[in-house]
Amino acid sequence: MQSDDWTPEHSQALREYVTGGISFARAAAEINARFGTTYTRNAALGRGKRMGLVVPARREDGPTLAKPAGPRKVKSRKRKGAEPPRPEPDNVPAVLATPVQLRCVGISPRLISLVELEPGDCRYPYGGDKDDEPIMFCGHPRRAGSCYCTPHFHLTRGVGTAAERAAGPVMLRLVEAA
């Protein structure tokens, strides 16, 4: 919707200011001071666009902002909460330095593809860790009520009851007193 509150005198003043090299924000301020109006920069821009005013290129001899000479320093922000110190590579305990032992089952998988799986076959995946390595599946008869065979079923379940496993670990967060 086009605004009709710009009088011809206001439009002519905007044309004079903009063609004289004044910015739209400054032109709006000058028109407001001269006529007692409350035009904003965006109102002046919109009116100038509807009038077909072209924004003149910035003059090279005008004032320019000084740029900092060196690289900008980035300030590090301190976190408000106390964080536990992170161990340095020299201070890593021997327990963490040893490789993780994966649990495994004493079963020899059939290693069949997804297309070859039958409805009653174990769907425990093998492979796919490296690029272009196919993902194969166990393929042994599965346990009732599960998509895995009995050894893989027990391998994928944690200790405790189903409700205890569903609850998960409780995470406590310390809050700074105000």
CNS distance restraints for C-alpha pairs under 8 A (distance, minus, plus):
assign (resid   6 and name CA) (resid  10 and name CA) 5.93 0.50 0.50
assign (resid   6 and name CA) (resid  11 and name CA) 6.27 0.50 0.50
assign (resid   7 and name CA) (resid  11 and name CA) 6.28 0.50 0.50
assign (resid   8 and name CA) (resid  12 and name CA) 6.03 0.50 0.50
assign (resid   9 and name CA) (resid  13 and name CA) 6.16 0.50 0.50
assign (resid  10 and name CA) (resid  14 and name CA) 6.19 0.50 0.50
assign (resid  10 and name CA) (resid  31 and name CA) 6.87 0.50 0.50
assign (resid  10 and name CA) (resid  35 and name CA) 7.83 0.50 0.50
assign (resid  11 and name CA) (resid  15 and name CA) 6.20 0.50 0.50
assign (resid  11 and name CA) (resid  47 and name CA) 7.74 0.50 0.50
assign (resid  12 and name CA) (resid  16 and name CA) 6.26 0.50 0.50
assign (resid  13 and name CA) (resid  17 and name CA) 6.17 0.50 0.50
assign (resid  13 and name CA) (resid  31 and name CA) 6.95 0.50 0.50
assign (resid  14 and name CA) (resid  18 and name CA) 6.06 0.50 0.50
assign (resid  14 and name CA) (resid  27 and name CA) 6.23 0.50 0.50
assign (resid  14 and name CA) (resid  28 and name CA) 7.52 0.50 0.50
assign (resid  14 and name CA) (resid  31 and name CA) 7.27 0.50 0.50
assign (resid  14 and name CA) (resid  44 and name CA) 7.46 0.50 0.50
assign (resid  14 and name CA) (resid  48 and name CA) 7.43 0.50 0.50
assign (resid  15 and name CA) (resid  19 and name CA) 6.00 0.50 0.50
assign (resid  15 and name CA) (resid  48 and name CA) 7.51 0.50 0.50
assign (resid  15 and name CA) (resid  53 and name CA) 7.19 0.50 0.50
assign (resid  16 and name CA) (resid  20 and name CA) 5.96 0.50 0.50
assign (resid  17 and name CA) (resid  21 and name CA) 6.63 0.50 0.50
assign (resid  17 and name CA) (resid  22 and name CA) 5.47 0.50 0.50
assign (resid  17 and name CA) (resid  23 and name CA) 7.84 0.50 0.50
assign (resid  17 and name CA) (resid  27 and name CA) 5.73 0.50 0.50
assign (resid  18 and name CA) (resid  22 and name CA) 5.09 0.50 0.50
assign (resid  18 and name CA) (resid  23 and name CA) 6.31 0.50 0.50
assign (resid  18 and name CA) (resid  24 and name CA) 6.67 0.50 0.50
assign (resid  18 and name CA) (resid  27 and name CA) 6.85 0.50 0.50
assign (resid  18 and name CA) (resid  53 and name CA) 7.74 0.50 0.50
assign (resid  18 and name CA) (resid  55 and name CA) 7.07 0.50 0.50
assign (resid  18 and name CA) (resid  56 and name CA) 7.72 0.50 0.50
assign (resid  19 and name CA) (resid  53 and name CA) 7.99 0.50 0.50
assign (resid  19 and name CA) (resid  55 and name CA) 7.74 0.50 0.50
assign (resid  19 and name CA) (resid  56 and name CA) 7.01 0.50 0.50
assign (resid  21 and name CA) (resid  56 and name CA) 6.41 0.50 0.50
assign (resid  21 and name CA) (resid  58 and name CA) 7.95 0.50 0.50
assign (resid  22 and name CA) (resid  26 and name CA) 6.27 0.50 0.50
assign (resid  22 and name CA) (resid  27 and name CA) 6.18 0.50 0.50
assign (resid  23 and name CA) (resid  27 and name CA) 6.00 0.50 0.50
assign (resid  24 and name CA) (resid  28 and name CA) 6.01 0.50 0.50
assign (resid  24 and name CA) (resid  41 and name CA) 5.74 0.50 0.50
assign (resid  24 and name CA) (resid  44 and name CA) 5.87 0.50 0.50
assign (resid  24 and name CA) (resid  45 and name CA) 6.06 0.50 0.50
assign (resid  25 and name CA) (resid  29 and name CA) 6.34 0.50 0.50
assign (resid  25 and name CA) (resid  40 and name CA) 7.12 0.50 0.50
assign (resid  25 and name CA) (resid  41 and name CA) 4.36 0.50 0.50
assign (resid  25 and name CA) (resid  42 and name CA) 7.85 0.50 0.50
assign (resid  25 and name CA) (resid  44 and name CA) 7.34 0.50 0.50
assign (resid  26 and name CA) (resid  30 and name CA) 6.17 0.50 0.50
assign (resid  26 and name CA) (resid  41 and name CA) 7.80 0.50 0.50
assign (resid  27 and name CA) (resid  31 and name CA) 6.11 0.50 0.50
assign (resid  27 and name CA) (resid  41 and name CA) 7.98 0.50 0.50
assign (resid  27 and name CA) (resid  44 and name CA) 7.51 0.50 0.50
assign (resid  28 and name CA) (resid  32 and name CA) 6.06 0.50 0.50
assign (resid  28 and name CA) (resid  39 and name CA) 5.72 0.50 0.50
assign (resid  28 and name CA) (resid  40 and name CA) 6.00 0.50 0.50
assign (resid  28 and name CA) (resid  41 and name CA) 5.79 0.50 0.50
assign (resid  28 and name CA) (resid  44 and name CA) 5.89 0.50 0.50
assign (resid  29 and name CA) (resid  33 and name CA) 6.20 0.50 0.50
assign (resid  29 and name CA) (resid  39 and name CA) 7.51 0.50 0.50
assign (resid  29 and name CA) (resid  40 and name CA) 7.70 0.50 0.50
assign (resid  30 and name CA) (resid  34 and name CA) 6.04 0.50 0.50
assign (resid  31 and name CA) (resid  35 and name CA) 5.82 0.50 0.50
assign (resid  31 and name CA) (resid  36 and name CA) 7.54 0.50 0.50
assign (resid  31 and name CA) (resid  37 and name CA) 7.03 0.50 0.50
assign (resid  31 and name CA) (resid  39 and name CA) 7.72 0.50 0.50
assign (resid  32 and name CA) (resid  36 and name CA) 4.95 0.50 0.50
assign (resid  32 and name CA) (resid  37 and name CA) 4.42 0.50 0.50
assign (resid  32 and name CA) (resid  38 and name CA) 5.58 0.50 0.50
assign (resid  32 and name CA) (resid  39 and name CA) 6.35 0.50 0.50
assign (resid  33 and name CA) (resid  37 and name CA) 7.26 0.50 0.50
assign (resid  39 and name CA) (resid  43 and name CA) 5.89 0.50 0.50
assign (resid  39 and name CA) (resid  44 and name CA) 6.74 0.50 0.50
assign (resid  40 and name CA) (resid  44 and name CA) 6.32 0.50 0.50
assign (resid  41 and name CA) (resid  45 and name CA) 6.14 0.50 0.50
assign (resid  42 and name CA) (resid  46 and name CA) 6.05 0.50 0.50
assign (resid  43 and name CA) (resid  47 and name CA) 6.11 0.50 0.50
assign (resid  44 and name CA) (resid  48 and name CA) 5.93 0.50 0.50
assign (resid  45 and name CA) (resid  49 and name CA) 6.11 0.50 0.50
assign (resid  46 and name CA) (resid  50 and name CA) 6.25 0.50 0.50
assign (resid  47 and name CA) (resid  51 and name CA) 6.10 0.50 0.50
assign (resid  48 and name CA) (resid  52 and name CA) 6.15 0.50 0.50
assign (resid  48 and name CA) (resid  53 and name CA) 5.15 0.50 0.50
assign (resid  48 and name CA) (resid  54 and name CA) 7.87 0.50 0.50
assign (resid  49 and name CA) (resid  53 and name CA) 5.81 0.50 0.50
assign (resid  49 and name CA) (resid  54 and name CA) 7.66 0.50 0.50
assign (resid  58 and name CA) (resid  62 and name CA) 7.86 0.50 0.50
assign (resid  68 and name CA) (resid  72 and name CA) 7.63 0.50 0.50
assign (resid  81 and name CA) (resid 176 and name CA) 7.16 0.50 0.50
assign (resid  87 and name CA) (resid  91 and name CA) 5.78 0.50 0.50
assign (resid  87 and name CA) (resid  92 and name CA) 6.13 0.50 0.50
assign (resid  88 and name CA) (resid  92 and name CA) 6.51 0.50 0.50
assign (resid  92 and name CA) (resid  96 and name CA) 6.62 0.50 0.50
assign (resid  92 and name CA) (resid  97 and name CA) 6.85 0.50 0.50
assign (resid  93 and name CA) (resid  97 and name CA) 6.58 0.50 0.50
assign (resid  94 and name CA) (resid  98 and name CA) 6.48 0.50 0.50
assign (resid 103 and name CA) (resid 155 and name CA) 7.23 0.50 0.50
assign (resid 104 and name CA) (resid 155 and name CA) 7.16 0.50 0.50
assign (resid 105 and name CA) (resid 151 and name CA) 6.17 0.50 0.50
assign (resid 105 and name CA) (resid 152 and name CA) 7.05 0.50 0.50
assign (resid 105 and name CA) (resid 155 and name CA) 7.14 0.50 0.50
assign (resid 106 and name CA) (resid 151 and name CA) 7.83 0.50 0.50
assign (resid 107 and name CA) (resid 151 and name CA) 7.47 0.50 0.50
assign (resid 109 and name CA) (resid 137 and name CA) 7.35 0.50 0.50
assign (resid 109 and name CA) (resid 138 and name CA) 4.44 0.50 0.50
assign (resid 109 and name CA) (resid 139 and name CA) 6.65 0.50 0.50
assign (resid 109 and name CA) (resid 140 and name CA) 7.05 0.50 0.50
assign (resid 110 and name CA) (resid 137 and name CA) 7.25 0.50 0.50
assign (resid 110 and name CA) (resid 138 and name CA) 5.32 0.50 0.50
assign (resid 110 and name CA) (resid 139 and name CA) 5.51 0.50 0.50
assign (resid 110 and name CA) (resid 140 and name CA) 6.89 0.50 0.50
assign (resid 111 and name CA) (resid 126 and name CA) 7.39 0.50 0.50
assign (resid 111 and name CA) (resid 136 and name CA) 5.05 0.50 0.50
assign (resid 111 and name CA) (resid 137 and name CA) 5.03 0.50 0.50
assign (resid 111 and name CA) (resid 138 and name CA) 5.31 0.50 0.50
assign (resid 111 and name CA) (resid 139 and name CA) 6.64 0.50 0.50
assign (resid 112 and name CA) (resid 116 and name CA) 6.20 0.50 0.50
assign (resid 112 and name CA) (resid 117 and name CA) 6.78 0.50 0.50
assign (resid 112 and name CA) (resid 136 and name CA) 5.29 0.50 0.50
assign (resid 112 and name CA) (resid 137 and name CA) 5.28 0.50 0.50
assign (resid 112 and name CA) (resid 138 and name CA) 6.76 0.50 0.50
assign (resid 112 and name CA) (resid 139 and name CA) 6.25 0.50 0.50
assign (resid 113 and name CA) (resid 117 and name CA) 6.56 0.50 0.50
assign (resid 113 and name CA) (resid 135 and name CA) 6.99 0.50 0.50
assign (resid 113 and name CA) (resid 136 and name CA) 4.90 0.50 0.50
assign (resid 113 and name CA) (resid 137 and name CA) 6.16 0.50 0.50
assign (resid 114 and name CA) (resid 136 and name CA) 6.88 0.50 0.50
assign (resid 114 and name CA) (resid 137 and name CA) 6.97 0.50 0.50
assign (resid 117 and name CA) (resid 121 and name CA) 6.08 0.50 0.50
assign (resid 117 and name CA) (resid 123 and name CA) 7.90 0.50 0.50
assign (resid 117 and name CA) (resid 137 and name CA) 7.94 0.50 0.50
assign (resid 117 and name CA) (resid 139 and name CA) 6.61 0.50 0.50
assign (resid 120 and name CA) (resid 141 and name CA) 5.82 0.50 0.50
assign (resid 120 and name CA) (resid 142 and name CA) 5.79 0.50 0.50
assign (resid 121 and name CA) (resid 138 and name CA) 7.67 0.50 0.50
assign (resid 121 and name CA) (resid 139 and name CA) 4.68 0.50 0.50
assign (resid 121 and name CA) (resid 140 and name CA) 5.38 0.50 0.50
assign (resid 121 and name CA) (resid 141 and name CA) 4.82 0.50 0.50
assign (resid 121 and name CA) (resid 142 and name CA) 5.38 0.50 0.50
assign (resid 121 and name CA) (resid 147 and name CA) 7.64 0.50 0.50
assign (resid 121 and name CA) (resid 148 and name CA) 7.59 0.50 0.50
assign (resid 121 and name CA) (resid 149 and name CA) 7.73 0.50 0.50
assign (resid 122 and name CA) (resid 137 and name CA) 7.09 0.50 0.50
assign (resid 122 and name CA) (resid 138 and name CA) 5.56 0.50 0.50
assign (resid 122 and name CA) (resid 139 and name CA) 4.66 0.50 0.50
assign (resid 122 and name CA) (resid 140 and name CA) 5.22 0.50 0.50
assign (resid 122 and name CA) (resid 141 and name CA) 5.81 0.50 0.50
assign (resid 122 and name CA) (resid 142 and name CA) 4.80 0.50 0.50
assign (resid 122 and name CA) (resid 147 and name CA) 5.79 0.50 0.50
assign (resid 122 and name CA) (resid 148 and name CA) 4.41 0.50 0.50
assign (resid 122 and name CA) (resid 149 and name CA) 5.21 0.50 0.50
assign (resid 123 and name CA) (resid 137 and name CA) 5.45 0.50 0.50
assign (resid 123 and name CA) (resid 138 and name CA) 6.05 0.50 0.50
assign (resid 123 and name CA) (resid 139 and name CA) 6.44 0.50 0.50
assign (resid 123 and name CA) (resid 147 and name CA) 5.94 0.50 0.50
assign (resid 123 and name CA) (resid 148 and name CA) 5.67 0.50 0.50
assign (resid 124 and name CA) (resid 137 and name CA) 5.41 0.50 0.50
assign (resid 124 and name CA) (resid 138 and name CA) 5.41 0.50 0.50
assign (resid 124 and name CA) (resid 139 and name CA) 7.83 0.50 0.50
assign (resid 124 and name CA) (resid 147 and name CA) 7.89 0.50 0.50
assign (resid 124 and name CA) (resid 148 and name CA) 6.01 0.50 0.50
assign (resid 124 and name CA) (resid 152 and name CA) 6.84 0.50 0.50
assign (resid 125 and name CA) (resid 135 and name CA) 6.47 0.50 0.50
assign (resid 125 and name CA) (resid 136 and name CA) 5.75 0.50 0.50
assign (resid 125 and name CA) (resid 137 and name CA) 4.52 0.50 0.50
assign (resid 125 and name CA) (resid 138 and name CA) 6.54 0.50 0.50
assign (resid 126 and name CA) (resid 135 and name CA) 5.76 0.50 0.50
assign (resid 126 and name CA) (resid 136 and name CA) 5.11 0.50 0.50
assign (resid 126 and name CA) (resid 137 and name CA) 5.68 0.50 0.50
assign (resid 126 and name CA) (resid 138 and name CA) 7.27 0.50 0.50
assign (resid 127 and name CA) (resid 133 and name CA) 6.45 0.50 0.50
assign (resid 127 and name CA) (resid 134 and name CA) 6.26 0.50 0.50
assign (resid 127 and name CA) (resid 135 and name CA) 4.85 0.50 0.50
assign (resid 127 and name CA) (resid 136 and name CA) 6.22 0.50 0.50
assign (resid 128 and name CA) (resid 132 and name CA) 7.33 0.50 0.50
assign (resid 128 and name CA) (resid 133 and name CA) 4.87 0.50 0.50
assign (resid 128 and name CA) (resid 134 and name CA) 5.34 0.50 0.50
assign (resid 128 and name CA) (resid 135 and name CA) 4.74 0.50 0.50
assign (resid 128 and name CA) (resid 136 and name CA) 7.96 0.50 0.50
assign (resid 129 and name CA) (resid 133 and name CA) 6.79 0.50 0.50
assign (resid 140 and name CA) (resid 149 and name CA) 6.27 0.50 0.50
assign (resid 141 and name CA) (resid 148 and name CA) 7.99 0.50 0.50
assign (resid 141 and name CA) (resid 149 and name CA) 5.85 0.50 0.50
assign (resid 142 and name CA) (resid 146 and name CA) 6.77 0.50 0.50
assign (resid 142 and name CA) (resid 147 and name CA) 6.07 0.50 0.50
assign (resid 142 and name CA) (resid 148 and name CA) 5.00 0.50 0.50
assign (resid 142 and name CA) (resid 149 and name CA) 3.86 0.50 0.50
assign (resid 142 and name CA) (resid 150 and name CA) 6.76 0.50 0.50
assign (resid 143 and name CA) (resid 147 and name CA) 7.02 0.50 0.50
assign (resid 143 and name CA) (resid 148 and name CA) 6.09 0.50 0.50
assign (resid 143 and name CA) (resid 149 and name CA) 4.88 0.50 0.50
assign (resid 143 and name CA) (resid 150 and name CA) 5.42 0.50 0.50
assign (resid 143 and name CA) (resid 153 and name CA) 7.69 0.50 0.50
assign (resid 146 and name CA) (resid 153 and name CA) 7.28 0.50 0.50
assign (resid 148 and name CA) (resid 152 and name CA) 5.68 0.50 0.50
assign (resid 148 and name CA) (resid 153 and name CA) 5.32 0.50 0.50
assign (resid 149 and name CA) (resid 153 and name CA) 5.89 0.50 0.50
assign (resid 150 and name CA) (resid 154 and name CA) 6.35 0.50 0.50
assign (resid 151 and name CA) (resid 155 and name CA) 6.24 0.50 0.50
assign (resid 152 and name CA) (resid 156 and name CA) 6.17 0.50 0.50
assign (resid 153 and name CA) (resid 157 and name CA) 6.41 0.50 0.50
assign (resid 154 and name CA) (resid 158 and name CA) 7.86 0.50 0.50
assign (resid 158 and name CA) (resid 165 and name CA) 6.80 0.50 0.50
assign (resid 159 and name CA) (resid 165 and name CA) 7.42 0.50 0.50
assign (resid 160 and name CA) (resid 164 and name CA) 5.80 0.50 0.50
assign (resid 160 and name CA) (resid 165 and name CA) 6.40 0.50 0.50
assign (resid 161 and name CA) (resid 165 and name CA) 6.28 0.50 0.50
assign (resid 162 and name CA) (resid 166 and name CA) 6.09 0.50 0.50
assign (resid 163 and name CA) (resid 167 and name CA) 6.17 0.50 0.50
assign (resid 164 and name CA) (resid 168 and name CA) 6.75 0.50 0.50
